[in-house]
Amino acid sequence: MMKRFALLAATLLLASPGWADGLYALGELGQSKFNLDTSDVDNLATQVGGTFSKGETDTAYKLQVGYQFSPYWAVEGGYVDLGKASYNFATRLASAQGEYKASGLNAAVLGMWPLNDQFSLFGKVGAIYAHVKAEGSNSLGESESFSSNGLKPAWGIGVNWDISAQMAARAEYEQFHELGNTETGKTTVDLASVGLAYRF
């Protein structure tokens, strides 16, 4: 489905006069935060006298291609790697650990508000076709792994700074909602990132 969408978008661009005037490539680096619901494990650790810890932040990155139709509208999409979250649970007799990873292909429509010749604010709405993988193991040698793929909503806000006619810097905040399923567990992931765009 995503391959067909990308082919259709490319065909429309190539068929449009002056299509390259609004085309840009974007790379961003930032930090993600997984909002894992671990209340059941927290309660279990308290009941059995164990310890539970989790790491919900990680390095994330995005590689995007976009097209700006006017000073007010653009579309973009590409690949997003949201990194991973991890957890550790331990008692005097045993321990367990696990990881939760998320990545995917995304697409969004941007609405922009120019402030002056260099700066503009934007909001974006779209979706991510997310691949989620959850893995766990314990000190008894047992392990399990679950994965899911699904289309999920996403939104974001940010600011663009036009450094030159071809280069622009961007800072933004995004949310990717309810990634995963009942087997992997669901989580909303926040992403704060900065990057550079190059206009062709």
TORKOL-4160 file (C-alpha; in steps of 0.2 Angstrom, whole numbers, padded with zeros to 4 digits, m for minus):
200
<pt num="1" X="0000" Y="0000" Z="0000"/>
<pt num="2" X="0014" Y="0012" Z="0005"/>
<pt num="3" X="0024" Y="0008" Z="m0011"/>
<pt num="4" X="0008" Y="0012" Z="m0022"/>
<pt num="5" X="0006" Y="0028" Z="m0013"/>
<pt num="6" X="0024" Y="0034" Z="m0015"/>
<pt num="7" X="0023" Y="0029" Z="m0034"/>
<pt num="8" X="0007" Y="0039" Z="m0036"/>
<pt num="9" X="0014" Y="0054" Z="m0027"/>
<pt num="10" X="0030" Y="0054" Z="m0038"/>
<pt num="11" X="0020" Y="0052" Z="m0054"/>
<pt num="12" X="0009" Y="0067" Z="m0049"/>
<pt num="13" X="0025" Y="0078" Z="m0045"/>
<pt num="14" X="0034" Y="0073" Z="m0061"/>
<pt num="15" X="0018" Y="0077" Z="m0071"/>
<pt num="16" X="0017" Y="0094" Z="m0064"/>
<pt num="17" X="0026" Y="0109" Z="m0072"/>
<pt num="18" X="0040" Y="0116" Z="m0061"/>
<pt num="19" X="0037" Y="0102" Z="m0049"/>
<pt num="20" X="0055" Y="0103" Z="m0042"/>
<pt num="21" X="0053" Y="0121" Z="m0037"/>
<pt num="22" X="0045" Y="0115" Z="m0020"/>
<pt num="23" X="0054" Y="0099" Z="m0017"/>
<pt num="24" X="0065" Y="0097" Z="m0002"/>
<pt num="25" X="0074" Y="0084" Z="0008"/>
<pt num="26" X="0074" Y="0084" Z="0027"/>
<pt num="27" X="0085" Y="0075" Z="0040"/>
<pt num="28" X="0081" Y="0077" Z="0059"/>
<pt num="29" X="0089" Y="0070" Z="0075"/>
<pt num="30" X="0081" Y="0071" Z="0092"/>
<pt num="31" X="0075" Y="0062" Z="0108"/>
<pt num="32" X="0060" Y="0051" Z="0109"/>
<pt num="33" X="0050" Y="0046" Z="0125"/>
<pt num="34" X="0039" Y="0031" Z="0126"/>
<pt num="35" X="0024" Y="0032" Z="0138"/>
<pt num="36" X="0023" Y="0014" Z="0144"/>
<pt num="37" X="0010" Y="0009" Z="0156"/>
<pt num="38" X="0019" Y="m0001" Z="0169"/>
<pt num="39" X="0007" Y="0001" Z="0184"/>
<pt num="40" X="0004" Y="m0018" Z="0185"/>
<pt num="41" X="0023" Y="m0022" Z="0186"/>
<pt num="42" X="0026" Y="m0008" Z="0198"/>
<pt num="43" X="0012" Y="m0015" Z="0210"/>
<pt num="44" X="0020" Y="m0032" Z="0208"/>
<pt num="45" X="0037" Y="m0026" Z="0213"/>
<pt num="46" X="0030" Y="m0018" Z="0228"/>
<pt num="47" X="0020" Y="m0034" Z="0233"/>
<pt num="48" X="0035" Y="m0046" Z="0232"/>
<pt num="49" X="0049" Y="m0034" Z="0238"/>
<pt num="50" X="0057" Y="m0033" Z="0221"/>
<pt num="51" X="0064" Y="m0018" Z="0211"/>
<pt num="52" X="0058" Y="m0011" Z="0194"/>
<pt num="53" X="0066" Y="0001" Z="0183"/>
<pt num="54" X="0063" Y="0008" Z="0165"/>
<pt num="55" X="0071" Y="0018" Z="0152"/>
<pt num="56" X="0058" Y="0027" Z="0142"/>
<pt num="57" X="0069" Y="0039" Z="0132"/>
<pt num="58" X="0081" Y="0036" Z="0117"/>
<pt num="59" X="0089" Y="0044" Z="0102"/>
<pt num="60" X="0078" Y="0045" Z="0087"/>
<pt num="61" X="0079" Y="0051" Z="0069"/>
<pt num="62" X="0069" Y="0055" Z="0053"/>
<pt num="63" X="0073" Y="0055" Z="0035"/>
<pt num="64" X="0060" Y="0064" Z="0025"/>
<pt num="65" X="0055" Y="0070" Z="0007"/>
<pt num="66" X="0043" Y="0084" Z="0005"/>
<pt num="67" X="0034" Y="0096" Z="m0007"/>
<pt num="68" X="0029" Y="0114" Z="m0003"/>
<pt num="69" X="0014" Y="0120" Z="m0013"/>
<pt num="70" X="0014" Y="0137" Z="m0007"/>
<pt num="71" X="0020" Y="0148" Z="0008"/>
<pt num="72" X="0005" Y="0140" Z="0018"/>
<pt num="73" X="0004" Y="0121" Z="0013"/>
<pt num="74" X="0016" Y="0107" Z="0011"/>
<pt num="75" X="0016" Y="0088" Z="0012"/>
<pt num="76" X="0030" Y="0076" Z="0018"/>
<pt num="77" X="0034" Y="0059" Z="0022"/>
<pt num="78" X="0048" Y="0046" Z="0024"/>
<pt num="79" X="0056" Y="0035" Z="0038"/>
<pt num="80" X="0055" Y="0037" Z="0057"/>
<pt num="81" X="0066" Y="0027" Z="0069"/>
<pt num="82" X="0059" Y="0031" Z="0087"/>
<pt num="83" X="0072" Y="0021" Z="0096"/>
<pt num="84" X="0068" Y="0009" Z="0110"/>
<pt num="85" X="0062" Y="0009" Z="0128"/>
<pt num="86" X="0069" Y="m0004" Z="0141"/>
<pt num="87" X="0064" Y="m0011" Z="0158"/>
<pt num="88" X="0072" Y="m0022" Z="0172"/>
<pt num="89" X="0063" Y="m0031" Z="0185"/>
<pt num="90" X="0072" Y="m0041" Z="0199"/>
<pt num="91" X="0069" Y="m0050" Z="0215"/>
<pt num="92" X="0081" Y="m0060" Z="0226"/>
<pt num="93" X="0078" Y="m0076" Z="0217"/>
<pt num="94" X="0075" Y="m0070" Z="0198"/>
<pt num="95" X="0076" Y="m0056" Z="0186"/>
<pt num="96" X="0068" Y="m0051" Z="0170"/>
<pt num="97" X="0072" Y="m0038" Z="0156"/>
<pt num="98" X="0064" Y="m0032" Z="0140"/>
<pt num="99" X="0064" Y="m0020" Z="0126"/>
<pt num="100" X="0051" Y="m0011" Z="0116"/>
<pt num="101" X="0056" Y="m0004" Z="0099"/>
<pt num="102" X="0046" Y="0007" Z="0086"/>
<pt num="103" X="0049" Y="0013" Z="0069"/>
<pt num="104" X="0039" Y="0016" Z="0053"/>
<pt num="105" X="0035" Y="0025" Z="0037"/>
<pt num="106" X="0025" Y="0042" Z="0040"/>
<pt num="107" X="0016" Y="0055" Z="0029"/>
<pt num="108" X="0009" Y="0072" Z="0035"/>
<pt num="109" X="0001" Y="0087" Z="0029"/>
<pt num="110" X="0008" Y="0104" Z="0035"/>
<pt num="111" X="m0001" Y="0120" Z="0037"/>
<pt num="112" X="0011" Y="0135" Z="0039"/>
<pt num="113" X="0010" Y="0152" Z="0046"/>
<pt num="114" X="0024" Y="0164" Z="0040"/>
<pt num="115" X="0030" Y="0176" Z="0053"/>
<pt num="116" X="0042" Y="0186" Z="0042"/>
<pt num="117" X="0054" Y="0182" Z="0028"/>
<pt num="118" X="0064" Y="0170" Z="0038"/>
<pt num="119" X="0053" Y="0162" Z="0051"/>
<pt num="120" X="0037" Y="0152" Z="0050"/>
<pt num="121" X="0027" Y="0141" Z="0062"/>
<pt num="122" X="0018" Y="0125" Z="0057"/>
<pt num="123" X="0006" Y="0112" Z="0062"/>
<pt num="124" X="0005" Y="0095" Z="0055"/>
<pt num="125" X="m0007" Y="0080" Z="0055"/>
<pt num="126" X="m0004" Y="0063" Z="0047"/>
<pt num="127" X="m0001" Y="0045" Z="0051"/>
<pt num="128" X="0013" Y="0032" Z="0053"/>
<pt num="129" X="0013" Y="0014" Z="0047"/>
<pt num="130" X="0022" Y="0008" Z="0063"/>
<pt num="131" X="0032" Y="m0008" Z="0066"/>
<pt num="132" X="0033" Y="m0012" Z="0084"/>
<pt num="133" X="0043" Y="m0026" Z="0092"/>
<pt num="134" X="0043" Y="m0031" Z="0110"/>
<pt num="135" X="0055" Y="m0043" Z="0117"/>
<pt num="136" X="0058" Y="m0050" Z="0135"/>
<pt num="137" X="0068" Y="m0063" Z="0144"/>
<pt num="138" X="0072" Y="m0069" Z="0162"/>
<pt num="139" X="0085" Y="m0077" Z="0172"/>
<pt num="140" X="0077" Y="m0094" Z="0170"/>
<pt num="141" X="0082" Y="m0094" Z="0152"/>
<pt num="142" X="0064" Y="m0091" Z="0146"/>
<pt num="143" X="0061" Y="m0078" Z="0132"/>
<pt num="144" X="0047" Y="m0071" Z="0121"/>
<pt num="145" X="0045" Y="m0059" Z="0107"/>
<pt num="146" X="0030" Y="m0050" Z="0099"/>
<pt num="147" X="0028" Y="m0038" Z="0084"/>
<pt num="148" X="0014" Y="m0028" Z="0076"/>
<pt num="149" X="0012" Y="m0017" Z="0061"/>
<pt num="150" X="m0002" Y="m0004" Z="0060"/>
<pt num="151" X="m0007" Y="0013" Z="0054"/>
<pt num="152" X="m0008" Y="0025" Z="0068"/>
<pt num="153" X="m0012" Y="0044" Z="0069"/>
<pt num="154" X="0002" Y="0057" Z="0072"/>
<pt num="155" X="0002" Y="0076" Z="0074"/>
<pt num="156" X="0015" Y="0089" Z="0077"/>
<pt num="157" X="0020" Y="0108" Z="0079"/>
<pt num="158" X="0036" Y="0117" Z="0075"/>
<pt num="159" X="0046" Y="0131" Z="0068"/>
<pt num="160" X="0056" Y="0134" Z="0052"/>
<pt num="161" X="0070" Y="0146" Z="0050"/>
<pt num="162" X="0075" Y="0149" Z="0032"/>
<pt num="163" X="0094" Y="0151" Z="0033"/>
<pt num="164" X="0096" Y="0154" Z="0014"/>
<pt num="165" X="0086" Y="0151" Z="m0002"/>
<pt num="166" X="0090" Y="0132" Z="m0002"/>
<pt num="167" X="0094" Y="0128" Z="0017"/>
<pt num="168" X="0082" Y="0129" Z="0032"/>
<pt num="169" X="0083" Y="0123" Z="0050"/>
<pt num="170" X="0068" Y="0116" Z="0059"/>
<pt num="171" X="0063" Y="0112" Z="0077"/>
<pt num="172" X="0048" Y="0102" Z="0081"/>
<pt num="173" X="0038" Y="0092" Z="0093"/>
<pt num="174" X="0027" Y="0077" Z="0088"/>
<pt num="175" X="0016" Y="0063" Z="0095"/>
<pt num="176" X="0014" Y="0046" Z="0088"/>
<pt num="177" X="m0002" Y="0038" Z="0095"/>
<pt num="178" X="m0006" Y="0021" Z="0102"/>
<pt num="179" X="0008" Y="0012" Z="0093"/>
<pt num="180" X="0008" Y="m0007" Z="0095"/>
<pt num="181" X="m0007" Y="m0019" Z="0099"/>
<pt num="182" X="m0013" Y="m0030" Z="0114"/>
<pt num="183" X="0001" Y="m0042" Z="0112"/>
<pt num="184" X="0016" Y="m0030" Z="0111"/>
<pt num="185" X="0007" Y="m0017" Z="0122"/>
<pt num="186" X="0002" Y="0000" Z="0116"/>
<pt num="187" X="0011" Y="0016" Z="0119"/>
<pt num="188" X="0011" Y="0034" Z="0113"/>
<pt num="189" X="0028" Y="0041" Z="0109"/>
<pt num="190" X="0033" Y="0059" Z="0110"/>
<pt num="191" X="0047" Y="0065" Z="0099"/>
<pt num="192" X="0057" Y="0082" Z="0100"/>
<pt num="193" X="0069" Y="0085" Z="0086"/>
<pt num="194" X="0079" Y="0097" Z="0076"/>
<pt num="195" X="0086" Y="0096" Z="0058"/>
<pt num="196" X="0090" Y="0103" Z="0042"/>
<pt num="197" X="0081" Y="0104" Z="0025"/>
<pt num="198" X="0088" Y="0106" Z="0008"/>
<pt num="199" X="0077" Y="0114" Z="m0006"/>
<pt num="200" X="0080" Y="0107" Z="m0024"/>
